[in-house]
Amino acid sequence: MKEDALIESNSTHLLSVPGCDLKIDLAIVLPTFNECGNIAELIARLGAALDPLSWELIFVDDDSTDGTPALIEGYARTDRRIRLLRRIGRRGLSSACIEGIMATSAPYVAVMDADLQHDETLLPVMYERLRRDRLDVIVGTRNASGGSMGDFSAWRVFLSRAGKAVSKMVCHRELSDPMSGFFLVDRGFFLQTVRRMQGCGFKILLDLLASSPEAVRVGEIGYCFRRRVHGRSKLDLSTGVEYLTLIVNKLTGGLVPSRFALFALVGAAGMGTHLLCLAALMQVGHISFLPAQATATFVAMTENFFLNNLITFRDLRLRGFSLLLGLASFCLACSFGAGVNLILARSLSQSGCPLYLAGGAGIVVSSVWNYSVSSLFTWQRRPRPEEEDEPGAAPISAEISSLVGKRPGSS
């Protein structure tokens, strides 16, 4: 192949240049959002743990507001093994990890959190075993021999085990901890799989394993999950909902977009609220149907708007006065959607279509209408106003504000 020959020729030329070392054994991708208190200790720990290897750290920051980017840039200016990708206008752990892995040329890449809860001393062991056993992925697990959940609350342990049970529906390999965010992957395997990945939510390991068209060679190493010292956990309701939409996406072969799945789930909850409110107004409040129906509709629309703002469009979340304008535009869009639903369902019913099919078709069409209009007008992506930078931070003027360090080795 001409391209391979060209790459080999260029590599040979660069390696002949004094002081130019292209070799990187391992890259560590670290997604961050407001982790300022952990960065210094994290870099020190990783430097000590990875000492025998040629390595680089790739921080992928989702536009933190606590000074995290400025702190990382400070380290990057003095050590070319440390790099920063700063993302503007989008957020999400999985997509951050994907961008970080794509940004390195290292043959092996580790993914871990920046909150010091993962055991960085295991990275050389994981690296050697991945190479020795020719694995595709090796996972740091809290549930196998030598592993522990640490100080997880009973509720967090329950959620982790429930997530593990659900993941069996789409994961092609039995794992003790498919919810783990600590793993090391052969980048060649990743490149063969990445185009099938959903890239949303927080569980990138499950997305990676479920997206592989072939059986994945996986190993596990137990570790003890540490307690967070600085910052706060990013786990919330929307994290769990996004996990369920990942499962739906994989079960349907990617036919159902993740954001639309969330929108439909919120709509189903709104339908339940509508019926409960209608029944209460008519049976308890003795209100006639039309005013009860109008009130129940407004209550359901309002609930749907706030849930969608919190979960479905969390990366475009409206605040302040924009929240009121958004509610008005959402209700207007859904009112048209309800009209479309009724017209289509009645037309199908009158043409002899079974009632349940006519009703279902009306719901599907109105849902697609509501989602499309809401995406275009209610939660449209708007340019963010200029923010006052933290002391010492570089101005925010590009999607990637710093890409420091083209090769390993301290300056």
C-alpha positions, 0 to 999 in steps of 0.5 A, spaced: 500 500 500 502 506 498 499 510 504 503 504 508 509 505 505 509 513 505 507 512 513 513 508 514 518 512 510 516 519 514 517 515 520 524 513 519 525 520 517 523 523 523 526 517 527 533 519 524 532 526 527 536 527 534 531 528 540 525 526 536 522 520 539 515 518 536 514 511 541 508 512 546 507 505 549 500 507 553 496 513 553 491 515 558 484 518 557 482 522 563 475 526 562 474 531 566 468 536 569 470 540 575 475 536 578 480 542 579 482 539 586 484 532 584 489 534 578 495 535 581 495 529 585 492 525 579 498 527 575 503 525 580 500 519 582 500 517 574 507 519 573 510 515 579 505 509 577 507 509 569 515 510 570 517 504 566 513 506 560 513 511 555 506 515 556 502 521 555 496 523 559 490 526 554 485 530 559 478 531 555 475 537 559 467 539 558 468 546 559 469 546 566 468 552 570 472 551 576 479 552 573 480 545 571 482 547 564 487 552 566 490 548 571 491 542 566 494 547 561 499 549 566 502 542 567 502 541 559 506 547 558 512 544 562 511 537 560 509 535 553 506 528 555 500 532 558 495 534 553 488 538 553 482 537 549 477 542 551 470 541 548 465 547 548 458 546 547 457 539 548 458 534 554 458 527 556 463 522 558 463 517 553 464 522 547 469 525 551 473 518 551 472 517 544 475 523 542 481 522 547 482 515 544 482 518 537 487 523 539 493 519 540 497 514 536 499 510 542 497 502 540 494 501 547 489 506 551 487 506 558 480 510 560 479 512 567 476 517 571 480 523 574 477 523 581 482 518 584 477 513 585 481 508 580 487 505 582 493 507 577 498 502 580 494 497 576 495 500 569 502 497 568 500 490 570 493 491 565 498 493 560 503 487 560 497 482 561 493 485 555 499 485 550 501 478 553 495 475 552 493 478 546 486 481 549 482 486 546 480 489 552 482 488 560 477 491 565 479 493 572 473 490 576 470 491 583 466 485 583 472 479 582 477 477 586 481 482 589 476 487 587 471 491 592 466 496 592 469 500 597 465 505 601 459 504 596 452 505 599 447 500 599 443 504 594 449 505 589 451 497 590 444 495 588 444 500 582 451 497 580 448 490 580 441 492 577 445 495 571 450 489 571 443 484 570 440 489 565 447 489 561 447 482 559 441 483 554 446 487 549 453 485 552 456 479 548 461 477 553 460 475 561 463 480 565 463 481 573 463 489 572 460 491 565 459 498 569 466 499 570 469 506 567 476 503 568 479 499 562 485 498 557 483 497 550 487 495 544 487 501 539 486 497 533 480 493 536 477 500 538 478 503 531 474 497 528 468 498 533 468 506 534 463 507 528 458 502 531 458 506 538 453 510 540 457 515 544 452 517 549 452 517 556 457 515 561 458 507 560 463 507 554 465 500 556 458 497 555 457 501 549 464 498 546 463 491 548 456 491 545 458 495 539 463 489 537 461 485 531 465 479 533 467 476 540 471 480 544 477 478 548 476 480 555 480 480 561 479 482 568 483 485 574 480 486 581 481 493 584 478 496 590 474 502 589 476 508 593 473 514 596 472 521 592 476 526 596 475 532 592 469 534 587 462 531 587 459 525 583 456 526 576 451 520 577 444 523 577 437 521 575 439 522 567 445 518 568 441 512 569 436 514 564 441 515 559 444 508 561 437 505 559 437 508 552 443 505 551 440 498 552 434 500 547 439 503 542 443 496 542 437 492 542 434 495 536 440 495 532 441 503 533 434 504 529 432 508 535 436 515 536 438 515 544 435 522 545 429 520 541 428 514 546 429 519 552 424 524 549 419 518 548 420 515 555 418 522 558 412 522 553 410 516 556 411 518 563 407 524 561 401 520 558 400 517 565 400 523 569 395 526 564 390 520 565 391 520 573 390 528 573 384 527 568 381 522 573 382 526 579 379 532 576 373 528 574 372 523 579 374 527 585 373 534 583 367 533 579 369 537 574 366 536 567 370 533 561 373 539 557 376 543 563 379 537 566 382 535 559 385 542 558 388 542 565 390 535 565 393 536 558 397 543 561 400 539 567 402 533 563 406 538 558 409 542 563 411 536 566 414 533 560 418 540 559 421 540 565 423 533 565 426 533 558 430 540 560 433 536 565 434 529 562 433 529 554 436 536 553 441 536 559 447 539 554 442 544 552 439 546 558 435 552 559 435 557 565 432 563 567 428 567 562 429 562 557 426 557 561 419 561 560 420 562 553 422 554 552 416 552 556 411 556 551 414 554 545 414 547 547 407 547 549 405 550 542 409 545 539 405 539 543 399 543 541 400 542 534 402 535 535 396 533 539 392 536 533 396 532 528 395 526 532 387 526 532 387 528 525 391 522 523 388 517 528 381 519 525 382 519 518 385 512 519 380 509 523 374 512 518 378 508 513 377 501 516 384 501 520 383 498 527 382 503 532 389 500 536 393 501 530 390 508 528 391 510 535 398 508 535 400 511 528 397 518 531 402 517 537 408 515 533 407 521 528 405 526 534 411 524 538 416 525 532 413 532 530 414 534 537 421 532 538 423 535 531 420 542 533 422 542 540 429 540 537 429 546 532 426 551 536 425 550 544 432 547 545 436 549 539 443 550 540 445 557 541 452 561 541 454 561 549 455 568 551 463 570 553 464 568 560 469 571 564 475 567 565 478 564 571 484 567 573 490 564 569 485 561 564 486 562 557 480 565 553 475 560 550 475 562 543 475 555 540 472 548 541 479 545 542 483 551 546 489 547 547 492 541 544 499 541 547 504 535 546 505 532 540 510 527 542 512 524 549 517 526 553 518 532 558 521 539 555 
